[in-house]
Amino acid sequence: MRREDAPLGVRSISTQIVRNRMKSVKNIQKITKAMKMVAASKLRAIQVKAENSRGLWQPFTALLGDTPTVDAKKNVIVTISSDKGLCGGINSTAVKISKSLHKLNSGPDKENKYVILGEKAKAILVRDSKKDIELIITELQKNPLNYTQVSVLADDILKNVEFDALRIIYSKFHSVVSFLPTMATVLSPELVEREAESGGKLGELDSYEIEGGETKGEILQNLAEFQFSCVMFNAVLENACSEQGARMSAMDSSSRNAGEMLDRLTLTYNRTRQASITTELIEIISGASALEG
């Protein structure tokens, strides 16, 4: 075995190899600590927006409800993920739920399509379900998130995708160490009207009076578009918060692991150095004894 290939803890390893390894680990620890601080700074900025955005979609939930169990023939699954990695299992969780929902809503008379937001979900779903992907949008967080940006994005989705129900999959932020995979449902105006007329969960919608020259269909169309943009805005912000929180946790764990590895390397370095000193002393004493003899 060459000295360079010797595993840590073996006496034949040189102190230079251990020193180089320690230097690499220290550099990695500096990077992970810096990334944790950057994620914490971004999280504080996004968290305020996310909390304020929750008031946008709540009135729609009170009016139109959130009906995930409604039967729809054309389902569009909007999977929201991040463009960058190093944030734990937040992206893989969203993709798993999207795949499960796709499988659950499959049937002979049903159509399921994907709309993907983010590079990480794109990388997985393009490989597994390329034929079902309707639209891909990336680099959403290249600029600071705002409602105008997301509303334009929502308008593009509505213009390019036919749907009866939009199933938005995202990670709802709870705390730095906790996020909850969530699904929000936005129904098409036709399906809302059908559910209201059939006396389903949206049956109370007919109790409201319509003022002005607009018809009920036009009002429902406007409500659906506005609801989708508001829900998307909140979902994108919640997912961004969860991403930064998960990245903080991942970088904190990496920094601690680097510290533990550095402790083990320091112990190995001291043992190797002490072993070399002991060997040299033995050689000196042996040489002196040989000369005296």
C-alpha positions as a printed Julia matrix, in Angstrom:
293×3 Matrix{Float64}:
   0.0    0.0     0.0
   1.28   3.44   -0.88
   1.42   6.04    1.88
  -1.01   8.24   -0.07
  -3.59   5.42   -0.21
  -3.39   4.5     3.45
  -6.66   4.92    5.37
  -6.95   7.36    8.25
  -5.59   5.95   11.51
  -2.92   3.73    9.89
   0.54   4.49   11.22
   2.11   4.6     7.74
   0.09   7.7     6.79
   2.15  10.88    6.59
   1.37  14.03    8.56
   1.36  16.03    5.31
  -1.61  14.05    3.96
  -3.54  14.63    7.19
  -2.71  18.35    7.16
  -3.99  18.68    3.58
  -7.16  16.85    4.51
  -7.68  19.1     7.53
  -7.22  22.18    5.37
  -9.85  20.92    2.88
 -12.36  20.19    5.64
 -11.82  23.64    7.18
 -12.5   25.27    3.8
 -15.67  23.23    3.35
 -16.82  24.21    6.84
 -16.3   27.91    6.03
 -18.39  27.53    2.85
 -21.26  25.73    4.6
 -21.35  28.32    7.4
 -21.44  31.14    4.85
 -24.26  29.4     2.92
 -26.24  29.02    6.15
 -25.92  32.76    6.86
 -26.98  33.65    3.3
 -30.02  31.33    3.55
 -30.99  32.88    6.9
 -30.81  36.36    5.39
 -32.97  35.37    2.4
 -35.45  33.57    4.67
 -36.09  36.67    6.78
 -36.83  38.71    3.65
 -39.21  36.14    2.11
 -40.97  35.12    5.31
 -42.64  38.5     5.77
 -43.99  38.4     2.2
 -45.23  34.83    2.65
 -47.12  35.67    5.84
 -48.71  38.73    4.22
 -49.7   36.75    1.1
 -51.81  34.31    3.13
 -54.53  36.93    3.38
 -54.92  36.97   -0.42
 -56.19  33.46   -1.0
 -58.15  32.94    2.24
 -61.25  34.89    1.03
 -61.36  32.65   -2.04
 -61.29  29.57    0.17
 -64.22  30.99    2.13
 -66.16  31.76   -1.08
 -65.25  28.97   -3.47
 -63.81  26.46   -1.01
 -60.82  24.19   -1.53
 -62.2   20.96   -2.98
 -59.36  18.47   -3.59
 -61.77  15.54   -3.95
 -63.83  17.06   -6.8
 -64.08  14.82   -9.85
 -62.36  16.47  -12.84
 -61.55  14.99  -16.23
 -58.65  17.32  -17.07
 -56.26  17.67  -14.15
 -53.18  19.86  -14.35
 -50.62  19.28  -11.59
 -48.53  22.39  -10.93
 -45.36  21.17   -9.19
 -43.37  23.93   -7.5
 -39.71  23.22   -6.71
 -36.43  25.11   -6.4
 -33.86  25.89   -9.06
 -30.94  25.09   -6.75
 -30.14  22.09   -4.59
 -28.53  21.6    -1.17
 -31.9   22.02    0.55
 -32.72  18.56    1.85
 -35.65  16.54    0.54
 -38.03  19.4    -0.19
 -37.94  18.91   -3.98
 -38.09  15.12   -3.98
 -41.11  15.25   -1.65
 -43.01  17.57   -4.02
 -42.21  15.32   -6.98
 -43.3   12.17   -5.12
 -46.64  13.75   -4.21
 -47.13  14.92   -7.8
 -46.5   11.43   -9.13
 -48.87   9.91   -6.58
 -51.57  12.43   -7.5
 -51.05  11.7   -11.18
 -51.47   7.99  -10.54
 -54.49   8.53   -8.27
 -56.36  10.62  -10.87
 -55.55   8.35  -13.8
 -58.41   6.71  -15.65
 -59.77   5.88  -19.12
 -61.69   9.17  -19.44
 -59.23  11.37  -17.53
 -56.26  13.42  -18.63
 -53.39  14.43  -16.35
 -50.7   16.96  -17.28
 -47.78  18.56  -15.47
 -46.77  22.21  -15.22
 -43.31  22.36  -13.67
 -41.76  25.28  -11.82
 -38.08  24.87  -10.97
 -35.06  23.01  -12.29
 -35.1   20.23   -9.68
 -38.61  18.97  -10.46
 -37.87  19.38  -14.16
 -34.79  17.12  -13.92
 -36.82  14.3   -12.38
 -40.12  14.56  -14.24
 -38.56  15.06  -17.69
 -36.83  11.74  -17.21
 -39.9    9.87  -15.93
 -42.97  11.59  -17.44
 -41.83  13.68  -20.4
 -44.95  13.03  -22.5
 -47.23  14.41  -19.77
 -45.39  17.73  -19.32
 -47.34  20.69  -20.67
 -45.19  23.62  -19.56
 -41.8   24.17  -17.84
 -40.81  27.41  -16.1
 -37.41  27.92  -14.47
 -35.36  30.7   -12.86
 -38.43  32.03  -11.09
 -36.39  33.38   -8.17
 -33.74  35.04  -10.3
 -35.34  38.35   -9.28
 -37.12  39.14   -5.98
 -40.59  37.6    -6.01
 -43.57  39.95   -6.35
 -47.24  39.64   -7.24
 -46.86  41.2   -10.7
 -44.26  38.62  -11.71
 -46.34  35.69  -10.45
 -49.6   37.0   -11.95
 -47.96  37.17  -15.4
 -46.76  33.61  -14.87
 -50.26  32.48  -13.83
 -51.73  34.18  -16.9
 -49.3   32.29  -19.16
 -50.34  28.99  -17.59
 -54.05  29.76  -18.03
 -53.56  30.7   -21.69
 -51.48  27.63  -22.61
 -53.16  24.89  -20.58
 -56.68  23.47  -20.73
 -57.95  22.27  -17.37
 -60.91  21.4   -15.22
 -58.87  21.49  -12.03
 -55.43  22.89  -11.19
 -53.66  20.99   -8.42
 -50.84  23.13   -7.01
 -48.21  21.15   -5.09
 -45.87  23.12   -2.85
 -44.19  23.08    0.58
 -45.95  25.2     3.2
 -43.53  26.88    5.59
 -43.99  26.18    9.31
 -40.55  26.78   10.8
 -36.88  26.58    9.89
 -36.88  22.83   10.57
 -40.43  22.04    9.47
 -42.37  22.31    6.21
 -45.62  20.65    5.2
 -46.25  19.33    1.65
 -49.53  20.96    0.61
 -51.96  20.82   -2.29
 -54.24  23.72   -3.28
 -57.03  23.19   -5.82
 -58.34  25.79   -8.27
 -61.37  24.76  -10.35
 -62.3   26.01  -13.8
 -65.31  28.39  -14.01
 -67.37  25.7   -15.76
 -66.69  23.17  -13.02
 -67.44  25.73  -10.29
 -70.79  26.51  -11.91
 -71.58  22.84  -12.33
 -70.76  22.08   -8.69
 -72.85  25.05   -7.53
 -75.86  23.97   -9.61
 -75.63  20.36   -8.44
 -75.78  21.49   -4.82
 -72.36  20.15   -3.97
 -69.8   21.8    -1.77
 -70.17  25.02   -3.76
 -73.94  25.13   -3.46
 -73.92  28.32   -1.36
 -72.45  30.26   -4.3
 -75.94  30.84   -5.75
 -77.02  32.66   -2.59
 -74.91  35.7    -3.6
 -76.5   38.43   -5.72
 -74.78  39.6    -8.9
 -74.71  43.35   -9.5
 -73.7   45.1   -12.71
 -73.91  43.99  -16.3
 -71.66  40.93  -16.02
 -73.07  37.45  -16.24
 -72.43  34.74  -13.72
 -70.05  32.98  -16.12
 -67.96  36.12  -16.61
 -67.72  36.7   -12.87
 -66.67  33.11  -12.26
 -64.06  33.42  -15.01
 -62.59  36.53  -13.39
 -62.71  34.95   -9.95
 -60.93  31.8   -11.17
 -58.12  33.81  -12.78
 -57.66  36.03   -9.73
 -57.86  33.06   -7.37
 -55.2   31.17   -9.3
 -52.79  34.13   -9.31
 -53.28  34.69   -5.55
 -52.86  31.0    -4.7
 -49.77  30.79   -6.93
 -48.25  33.87   -5.31
 -48.68  32.4    -1.85
 -47.51  28.94   -2.95
 -44.33  30.28   -4.57
 -43.46  32.34   -1.48
 -44.24  29.49    0.94
 -42.08  27.14   -1.12
 -39.24  29.7    -1.23
 -39.4   30.01    2.57
 -39.34  26.24    2.97
 -36.4   26.02    0.57
 -34.3   28.52    2.53
 -35.26  26.94    5.85
 -34.32  23.48    4.57
 -31.04  24.87    3.19
 -30.26  26.41    6.59
 -30.83  23.06    8.3
 -28.77  21.19    5.68
 -25.85  23.62    5.91
 -25.97  23.56    9.71
 -25.76  19.76    9.66
 -22.91  19.93    7.15
 -21.0   22.39    9.33
 -21.41  20.16   12.37
 -20.3   17.09   10.41
 -17.26  19.0     9.14
 -16.42  19.95   12.74
 -16.66  16.32   13.86
 -14.48  15.2    10.95
 -11.96  17.92   11.82
 -11.79  16.63   15.4
 -11.1   13.09   14.18
  -8.45  14.31   11.74
  -6.79  16.38   14.47
  -6.63  13.28   16.68
  -5.21  11.24   13.79
  -2.64  13.97   13.07
  -1.51  14.1    16.7
  -1.23  10.32   16.88
   0.73  10.15   13.63
   3.03  12.94   14.74
   3.56  11.33   18.14
   4.28   7.98   16.5
   6.92   9.54   14.23
   8.55  11.31   17.19
   8.59   8.08   19.21
  10.13   6.21   16.28
  12.87   8.81   15.91
  13.64   8.69   19.64
  13.89   4.9    19.55
  16.25   5.1    16.58
  18.45   7.67   18.39
  18.58   5.6    21.59
  19.27   2.41   19.62
  22.1    4.13   17.73
  23.61   5.51   20.92
  23.42   2.07   22.58
  25.11   0.48   19.58
  27.96   2.99   19.71
  28.48   2.4    23.45
  28.47  -1.34   22.96
